C-alpha cells in the first residue's frame, strides 16, 4: 500500500490511530505494492525489499529500520510515537506536554 493511499485513507478517517504498514517494493522500478505477489510479478528475478512504516492518525508515515533499538531513532516505538506527533513545532510541543 503506497503512502498516497494511506494518506487518502487518513483524510477519510479510516486510520483512527498509529499502526504498522508493510509494503513490498520492486528494486528495479521502486514501485510499492500492498501484496508481495504483486511485487514478485514486477521484479522478475530480483529480490524484494520490505519496508515497515508506522502510520499516524493524520496519515504521517515514519519508516522503521530493522537494526535500530526499539526506543532509539528509527526504532519501532520511536516511529509509532513520531507518527502521531505533528510536524508543526507549536502543536508538537503541546502534544509532548500532554503526554
Secondary structure, DSSP 4 states (H G I P E B T S, - for coil): --HHHHHHHHHTT---S-EEEEEEE-TTT--EESSHHHHHHHHTTSPPEEEEEEE-TTS-EEEE-TTS-TTSTTSHHHHHHHHHS-SSHHHHHHHHHH-
